[in-house]
Amino acid sequence: MKAWISWLLVFLCALAIFLVVPFARIIQNFVTVHWGRSLFGYFVLAVTFSAFLILFYILFFRLKIRSFSNYIWLSLVTGLYIYFTLKLWQVPEEAVHFLEYGLLGFFLFRALSFRIKDKSIYFVAILIGSLIGIFDEILQWMVPFRYWDIRDVGLNALSGVLFQFAIWKGINPKIISEKLKPKSLRVVSIFLGINIILLGLCMSNTPQRVASYTKLFPALSFLQKEETMTKSRYKHKDDEIGIFYSRLTLEELEKTDREKAHEYAQILKKWLDENYEKFLQNYSSSTHPFLHELRVHVFRRDKKFNMGLIAPNEKSKKSAFFIAYKENLILEKYFGRTIQKSVYRWNEAKIKETETLINKNKPYVSPVSFGGFPYCSEETMWLVILAFLAGLALFNIWLSRKFT
């Protein structure tokens, strides 16, 4: 295969990933309604296991490779793909990232192998795949009802790492030498730097900056309604609940709940039968943080409660009811006045139903509003990035002097 054809396949694969983004929710809803959400997970598991069998057949029967270690490494990577897919079983559609970026990793390796003949090829393939994954998430952020998620960036990168590891240790192609060349390491450094800078820019894409550049470019004004990529958030500890996160301080939560309870309760009633995601877009975390967070807590509470009602066993029922109980506790303690006046207030029967099976004293960590800059300022983040980039530059200068 010629090099340009290999790069064309990389381009087409990346383009296909991007083109799916606007239709992902439509596909997800269609599959969920007709066959159930778990189909995504079973599909990923089936493709993963099938790929393992195909590779085993090619290596053992076609290429006559008899090295036991190759198959151990392939089995290990396959096992990790299965493990991470099962870990995502609550949101099995997320596991499709493994297939998308695994295939992309294959095409990237094929294309890069025309120019890079040492082990740096694996790192370059991972970093280019990660870069495409970041752009994938940026596009999702720009599409209505889709959101930027740093965890998805991690899943994309993880898939690339696993697939390149499978090639390196499982297939161990003979065209790739073990010795690393300084020129190849410079390429790795460049792509690593680009990834870090782009992630930094995404983390710096605060609501204030979105407002600034959409004023300069009015055609982008629709972005102001999108869930922001990053936002400051606070980690709150409560002896009765555990940990929950908010874009507001405890004082701000209490003040907003006191002053806006009636107004927000009316808004929640008005939107009762409307689309949940449309509500979140209309009342985004940047414009209405209190109302946005309240609605997400309600959604998570009610979803887990309903899952508990139809749980196949007592363990699953306890797990779902525990989350529902704790989320309701957050709502009652920190969004109390608003929730009491709203249509989402739980009656005593529901509360008692969740209490009977669970350990109320067990600590809970709510994922709602997790993200942002909890441990360092934006300025500190950029200082760390610049220091890292300076270190990369010095490393490459040292390499060039050592091997000249």
Backbone torsions as a table, in degrees:
resi	resn	phi	psi	omega
1	MET	NA	136.2	-179.3
2	LYS	-76.7	156.4	-176.3
3	ALA	-60.0	-42.2	-176.2
4	TRP	-65.9	-31.5	177.1
5	ILE	-68.8	-39.8	178.3
6	SER	-62.1	-42.1	178.6
7	TRP	-71.0	-30.9	175.0
8	LEU	-62.9	-39.9	178.0
9	LEU	-65.6	-37.7	175.6
10	VAL	-61.1	-46.9	-179.4
11	PHE	-60.9	-45.9	-178.0
12	LEU	-66.1	-37.8	178.6
13	CYS	-65.1	-45.9	178.4
14	ALA	-63.2	-41.5	179.4
15	LEU	-61.9	-41.5	178.8
16	ALA	-62.1	-40.6	177.8
17	ILE	-61.0	-44.7	-179.1
18	PHE	-67.0	-39.3	-177.1
19	LEU	-68.8	-25.1	179.8
20	VAL	-71.9	-27.9	-172.6
21	VAL	-50.8	-51.1	-177.7
22	PRO	-65.5	-20.5	-175.5
23	PHE	-107.4	2.8	-173.9
24	ALA	-60.5	-44.2	-179.1
25	ARG	-67.1	-35.9	177.8
26	ILE	-63.4	-45.3	178.6
27	ILE	-63.1	-45.2	-179.3
28	GLN	-59.2	-47.0	-179.2
29	ASN	-65.4	-39.2	-179.7
30	PHE	-63.8	-47.1	180.0
31	VAL	-64.2	-42.6	-178.6
32	THR	-62.0	-43.4	-178.4
33	VAL	-68.0	-41.2	-173.1
34	HIS	-89.2	-34.4	-175.5
35	TRP	-130.9	-7.7	-179.6
36	GLY	97.8	145.8	-175.8
37	ARG	-62.9	-30.2	-177.2
38	SER	-64.0	-16.6	-179.7
39	LEU	-57.6	-34.9	178.1
40	PHE	-59.0	-46.2	-179.6
41	GLY	-64.3	-44.9	179.7
42	TYR	-64.1	-35.6	178.4
43	PHE	-64.0	-45.2	179.2
44	VAL	-62.8	-43.4	179.3
45	LEU	-62.8	-41.8	-179.2
46	ALA	-64.7	-44.7	179.9
47	VAL	-65.6	-41.3	179.7
48	THR	-61.3	-47.8	-178.9
49	PHE	-67.3	-38.0	178.0
50	SER	-64.2	-41.5	178.1
51	ALA	-62.0	-39.5	178.0
52	PHE	-62.4	-45.1	-179.9
53	LEU	-64.3	-40.4	179.2
54	ILE	-64.0	-46.3	178.5
55	LEU	-62.2	-41.6	178.4
56	PHE	-60.5	-44.1	180.0
57	TYR	-62.1	-46.3	-178.5
58	ILE	-63.6	-46.4	-177.2
59	LEU	-67.7	-43.7	-172.6
60	PHE	-82.3	-45.0	-173.2
61	PHE	-96.7	-32.7	-178.7
62	ARG	-89.9	-48.2	-177.3
63	LEU	-92.4	-7.7	176.7
64	LYS	58.6	36.0	177.9
65	ILE	-81.9	124.0	-175.7
66	ARG	-114.0	10.7	179.1
67	SER	-73.6	119.2	-176.4
68	PHE	-63.2	-33.5	-176.0
69	SER	-63.6	-34.3	179.0
70	ASN	-56.6	-44.5	-175.8
71	TYR	-76.0	-28.8	175.0
72	ILE	-64.7	-46.0	179.8
73	TRP	-64.9	-41.9	178.1
74	LEU	-62.4	-41.1	178.7
75	SER	-65.1	-39.0	179.7
76	LEU	-63.8	-46.0	180.0
77	VAL	-65.0	-42.3	177.2
78	THR	-60.0	-42.6	177.6
79	GLY	-61.0	-38.6	178.7
80	LEU	-68.1	-39.6	175.4
81	TYR	-59.4	-44.8	179.7
82	ILE	-64.7	-43.6	-179.3
83	TYR	-59.0	-49.5	-177.8
84	PHE	-69.1	-30.9	175.4
85	THR	-64.9	-43.6	178.9
86	LEU	-66.8	-33.6	177.8
87	LYS	-64.2	-25.9	-179.0
88	LEU	-96.3	16.7	-171.4
89	TRP	-63.9	-22.9	175.7
90	GLN	-68.4	-29.4	176.7
91	VAL	-131.0	67.5	-170.2
92	PRO	-61.7	-22.3	178.4
93	GLU	-64.8	-23.9	178.5
94	GLU	-65.1	-28.1	-179.1
95	ALA	-67.0	-17.4	177.6
96	VAL	-61.1	-23.8	175.0
97	HIS	-55.0	-36.0	-178.9
98	PHE	-62.3	-38.6	179.9
99	LEU	-72.6	-45.8	-178.1
100	GLU	-59.0	-50.9	-173.8
101	TYR	-84.7	-15.3	169.6
102	GLY	-70.1	-45.8	177.4
103	LEU	-63.9	-41.6	177.6
104	LEU	-61.2	-39.9	178.5
105	GLY	-62.0	-37.3	177.6
106	PHE	-64.0	-47.7	179.8
107	PHE	-64.8	-37.5	178.9
108	LEU	-64.0	-43.0	178.7
109	PHE	-61.2	-45.2	179.9
110	ARG	-59.8	-44.0	-177.5
111	ALA	-69.5	-43.6	-177.7
112	LEU	-69.9	-26.2	-176.4
113	SER	-65.4	-13.8	176.7
114	PHE	-74.5	-24.8	-177.0
115	ARG	-114.9	-34.7	-175.8
116	ILE	-107.4	123.7	-175.1
117	LYS	-116.2	8.8	177.6
118	ASP	-118.2	-176.9	-172.6
119	LYS	-66.6	-12.9	178.4
120	SER	-64.8	-16.7	-179.9
121	ILE	-57.2	-35.8	-178.7
122	TYR	-67.3	-41.0	-179.4
123	PHE	-70.1	-40.4	179.1
124	VAL	-63.9	-42.8	179.2
125	ALA	-61.8	-41.8	178.5
126	ILE	-62.4	-45.2	-175.7
127	LEU	-70.1	-38.5	175.9
128	ILE	-66.8	-41.4	176.6
129	GLY	-61.4	-40.3	178.1
130	SER	-65.2	-38.5	178.8
131	LEU	-62.4	-43.9	176.7
132	ILE	-63.5	-37.6	178.2
133	GLY	-63.5	-36.8	177.4
134	ILE	-66.3	-44.2	177.7
135	PHE	-63.6	-34.0	175.9
136	ASP	-58.6	-45.6	179.8
137	GLU	-69.9	-35.3	176.2
138	ILE	-61.8	-42.8	178.0
139	LEU	-63.5	-40.3	177.4
140	GLN	-60.4	-40.4	179.5
141	TRP	-61.6	-34.5	-177.0
142	MET	-78.9	-18.6	-177.3
143	VAL	-87.4	131.6	178.4
144	PRO	-54.6	138.2	178.0
145	PHE	70.5	9.7	172.8
146	ARG	-118.7	155.9	-171.6
147	TYR	-134.2	152.6	170.3
148	TRP	-72.5	135.3	178.1
149	ASP	-142.0	113.6	-179.4
150	ILE	-61.9	-27.3	178.1
151	ARG	-65.9	-35.5	177.5
152	ASP	-68.2	-35.3	173.9
153	VAL	-58.7	-42.8	178.3
154	GLY	-64.9	-40.0	178.4
155	LEU	-63.6	-41.0	178.2
156	ASN	-60.5	-46.1	179.9
157	ALA	-65.9	-40.4	179.9
158	LEU	-60.3	-42.7	178.4
159	SER	-60.6	-42.4	178.1
160	GLY	-62.2	-42.5	179.4
161	VAL	-61.6	-48.4	-178.1
162	LEU	-62.1	-42.4	-176.5
163	PHE	-69.5	-42.2	178.6
164	GLN	-66.1	-33.8	176.6
165	PHE	-65.7	-37.4	177.3
166	ALA	-63.2	-40.4	178.3
167	ILE	-67.0	-46.9	-176.1
168	TRP	-62.6	-53.0	-174.0
169	LYS	-95.6	-33.2	-176.8
170	GLY	-80.7	-45.6	-178.9
171	ILE	-94.5	-38.6	177.9
172	ASN	51.2	63.0	-176.4
173	PRO	-61.4	135.2	-175.6
174	LYS	-72.1	-18.0	-179.2
175	ILE	-73.7	-11.2	-178.8
176	ILE	-102.6	120.5	-180.0
177	SER	-84.5	160.7	-178.3
178	GLU	-78.2	-25.7	-173.4
179	LYS	-80.2	131.0	178.1
180	LEU	-88.2	139.4	178.7
181	LYS	-102.7	143.9	179.5
182	PRO	-54.9	-39.2	179.8
183	LYS	-62.0	-39.0	179.3
184	SER	-67.3	-38.6	178.7
185	LEU	-65.4	-32.3	176.0
186	ARG	-64.9	-39.3	177.4
187	VAL	-62.8	-43.7	177.2
188	VAL	-59.3	-44.2	-178.8
189	SER	-62.1	-41.3	-179.6
190	ILE	-61.7	-49.2	-177.8
191	PHE	-69.9	-33.2	175.6
192	LEU	-64.3	-43.7	177.9
193	GLY	-61.8	-42.9	179.5
194	ILE	-62.4	-42.2	178.4
195	ASN	-59.7	-46.5	-176.5
196	ILE	-67.0	-42.7	179.0
197	ILE	-62.7	-44.2	-179.1
198	LEU	-64.8	-40.4	176.7
199	LEU	-63.6	-40.4	177.4
200	GLY	-61.0	-42.5	178.2
201	LEU	-63.4	-39.1	178.6
202	CYS	-65.3	-43.1	179.5
203	MET	-69.0	-19.3	177.9
204	SER	-93.0	2.7	-178.2
205	ASN	-82.8	66.6	-176.5
206	THR	-76.5	165.0	177.7
207	PRO	-55.7	-36.4	179.4
208	GLN	-63.9	-40.5	179.9
209	ARG	-71.4	-38.1	176.6
210	VAL	-59.3	-43.8	179.2
211	ALA	-62.7	-37.1	-177.8
212	SER	-66.9	-50.8	-174.9
213	TYR	-79.9	-18.5	174.3
214	THR	-76.6	-21.4	172.4
215	LYS	-70.0	-37.9	178.3
216	LEU	-71.9	-34.5	-178.7
217	PHE	-124.2	84.5	-175.8
218	PRO	-55.6	-25.8	179.6
219	ALA	-62.5	-20.7	-180.0
220	LEU	-95.3	10.4	-174.9
221	SER	-60.0	-24.4	178.5
222	PHE	-61.4	-21.7	-179.0
223	LEU	-68.2	-20.3	-179.9
224	GLN	-66.6	-22.6	179.5
225	LYS	-87.9	-10.3	-178.0
226	GLU	-78.3	150.6	172.9
227	GLU	-59.0	128.0	-174.3
228	THR	-68.5	152.6	179.0
229	MET	-66.2	-39.0	-176.4
230	THR	-144.6	155.8	179.8
231	LYS	-163.1	150.4	176.6
232	SER	-68.5	149.1	177.6
233	ARG	-147.7	160.5	-176.3
234	TYR	-118.8	141.8	178.6
235	LYS	-99.7	115.0	-176.4
236	HIS	-108.3	131.5	177.4
237	LYS	-106.9	134.8	-179.6
238	ASP	-136.0	126.8	-175.7
239	ASP	-60.4	-32.3	-177.8
240	GLU	-84.4	-29.5	-176.1
241	ILE	-99.3	-55.5	-173.1
242	GLY	130.3	-110.9	-179.7
243	ILE	-133.1	136.4	169.6
244	PHE	-140.8	159.0	-176.0
245	TYR	-114.6	152.9	177.3
246	SER	-153.9	153.9	173.2
247	ARG	-79.7	-5.7	-178.1
248	LEU	-117.5	151.4	172.7
249	THR	-72.7	167.7	177.8
250	LEU	-61.4	-36.8	178.8
251	GLU	-65.8	-40.8	179.2
252	GLU	-67.5	-37.7	177.0
253	LEU	-62.0	-46.4	-178.3
254	GLU	-65.0	-42.6	-179.0
255	LYS	-64.4	-45.4	-179.8
256	THR	-65.4	-41.2	-179.9
257	ASP	-63.5	-36.8	-179.5
258	ARG	-71.9	-39.9	-172.7
259	GLU	-90.4	-25.2	-171.7
260	LYS	-114.7	5.7	-172.6
261	ALA	-53.8	-51.4	-176.3
262	HIS	-66.0	-45.4	-179.0
263	GLU	-61.0	-46.7	-177.8
264	TYR	-70.1	-33.4	177.4
265	ALA	-63.1	-38.6	177.9
266	GLN	-66.4	-39.6	177.8
267	ILE	-63.0	-43.5	179.9
268	LEU	-63.2	-38.1	177.7
269	LYS	-66.0	-42.8	-179.8
270	LYS	-61.3	-35.9	-176.3
271	TRP	-95.0	10.1	-174.1
272	LEU	-53.7	-44.2	-176.0
273	ASP	-100.6	8.9	179.8
274	GLU	-90.7	169.4	-178.4
275	ASN	-65.1	129.5	-178.4
276	TYR	-60.0	-46.0	-177.6
277	GLU	-68.6	-33.7	177.0
278	LYS	-66.6	-36.0	176.7
279	PHE	-61.7	-46.5	-178.8
280	LEU	-63.4	-33.9	178.1
281	GLN	-72.3	-38.8	-178.6
282	ASN	-69.9	-37.7	178.7
283	TYR	-117.3	75.8	-172.9
284	SER	-73.2	167.3	-179.2
285	SER	-66.7	-23.6	-178.7
286	SER	-83.6	-32.6	-177.6
287	THR	-95.7	-33.5	-178.5
288	HIS	-137.6	67.6	-173.8
289	PRO	-58.6	-41.7	-178.6
290	PHE	-63.1	-51.6	-178.1
291	LEU	-65.1	-39.7	179.4
292	HIS	-61.9	-49.5	-177.5
293	GLU	-65.9	-40.8	178.3
294	LEU	-57.1	-45.7	-177.4
295	ARG	-66.7	-35.6	178.5
296	VAL	-68.8	-40.9	176.3
297	HIS	-61.3	-41.6	178.6
298	VAL	-63.1	-44.3	-179.7
299	PHE	-60.5	-47.0	-179.5
300	ARG	-65.1	-41.6	178.6
301	ARG	-59.7	-51.9	-175.6
302	ASP	-69.0	-36.2	178.6
303	LYS	-62.7	-45.8	-179.0
304	LYS	-68.6	-35.6	177.8
305	PHE	-63.0	-45.3	179.2
306	ASN	-65.7	-35.7	175.9
307	MET	-64.1	-37.3	178.4
308	GLY	-65.1	-35.7	-179.4
309	LEU	-64.9	-31.6	-177.4
310	ILE	-110.5	14.3	-177.6
311	ALA	-60.2	140.4	-176.7
312	PRO	-75.0	-17.8	-179.5
313	ASN	-149.0	170.3	-175.1
314	GLU	-68.0	-34.3	179.9
315	LYS	-62.8	-45.9	178.8
316	SER	-65.5	-37.7	179.8
317	LYS	-63.8	-44.1	179.2
318	LYS	-62.6	-43.7	-178.6
319	SER	-61.9	-45.0	-179.1
320	ALA	-68.5	-43.6	-179.4
321	PHE	-66.8	-33.8	178.4
322	PHE	-61.0	-47.1	179.6
323	ILE	-64.9	-43.7	179.9
324	ALA	-60.4	-42.8	-179.7
325	TYR	-62.7	-46.9	-177.9
326	LYS	-66.8	-39.5	178.2
327	GLU	-64.5	-38.1	177.7
328	ASN	-67.2	-34.7	177.8
329	LEU	-64.5	-41.1	175.8
330	ILE	-59.5	-45.1	-179.7
331	LEU	-62.5	-42.7	-177.4
332	GLU	-70.1	-35.9	-175.2
333	LYS	-84.9	-33.3	-171.4
334	TYR	-118.5	-10.5	174.4
335	PHE	-128.7	27.5	-165.4
336	GLY	-57.3	-51.9	-176.7
337	ARG	-63.1	-41.9	-178.7
338	THR	-66.7	-44.3	-177.2
339	ILE	-68.5	-33.5	178.5
340	GLN	-66.1	-33.9	-179.4
341	LYS	-86.1	-10.7	-172.1
342	SER	-93.4	172.7	178.0
343	VAL	-76.9	-5.8	-176.2
344	TYR	-99.0	8.4	178.4
345	ARG	-67.8	133.0	177.8
346	TRP	-84.4	142.2	173.3
347	ASN	-85.1	169.6	-176.3
348	GLU	-62.1	-31.0	-179.1
349	ALA	-62.3	-43.5	179.7
350	LYS	-66.6	-41.5	179.9
351	ILE	-62.3	-45.0	-180.0
352	LYS	-65.9	-34.9	179.4
353	GLU	-62.7	-38.6	178.8
354	THR	-76.8	-30.8	-176.6
355	GLU	-68.9	-32.6	-169.5
356	THR	-63.5	-31.1	-173.7
357	LEU	-101.9	-7.9	-169.4
358	ILE	-112.7	165.1	171.7
359	ASN	-95.7	102.3	-173.9
360	LYS	-66.9	-21.5	-177.0
361	ASN	-84.5	-8.5	179.1
362	LYS	-69.4	131.7	-178.5
363	PRO	-68.8	150.2	-177.4
364	TYR	-131.8	143.5	174.9
365	VAL	-119.5	113.3	179.8
366	SER	-83.3	131.8	179.9
367	PRO	-81.2	-6.4	-177.7
368	VAL	-61.8	129.2	178.7
369	SER	68.8	15.1	175.6
370	PHE	-69.8	136.9	178.8
371	GLY	133.5	175.7	178.6
372	GLY	97.6	-149.5	-177.0
373	PHE	-113.4	76.4	-175.7
374	PRO	-78.4	-27.9	-170.7
375	TYR	-115.2	-13.3	178.7
376	CYS	-149.9	156.6	179.0
377	SER	-77.1	166.8	176.9
378	GLU	-62.2	-37.9	178.5
379	GLU	-61.6	-42.5	178.5
380	THR	-63.0	-41.4	178.8
381	MET	-57.8	-45.6	-178.4
382	TRP	-70.7	-30.9	174.5
383	LEU	-64.2	-41.7	177.8
384	VAL	-64.5	-43.2	179.3
385	ILE	-61.8	-46.8	-179.5
386	LEU	-64.1	-38.7	177.7
387	ALA	-64.8	-40.0	179.1
388	PHE	-65.5	-43.0	179.3
389	LEU	-64.3	-38.7	176.9
390	ALA	-63.4	-39.9	176.8
391	GLY	-62.5	-40.8	176.9
392	LEU	-62.3	-42.0	-179.6
393	ALA	-64.4	-44.1	179.2
394	LEU	-63.9	-38.8	178.4
395	PHE	-61.3	-42.8	-179.9
396	ASN	-70.8	-33.6	174.5
397	ILE	-64.0	-43.3	177.9
398	TRP	-61.9	-41.0	179.6
399	LEU	-62.5	-46.7	-177.5
400	SER	-62.3	-37.0	179.4
401	ARG	-73.1	-35.6	-177.7
402	LYS	-69.9	-34.2	-175.4
403	PHE	-106.1	21.3	174.6
404	THR	-112.6	NA	NA
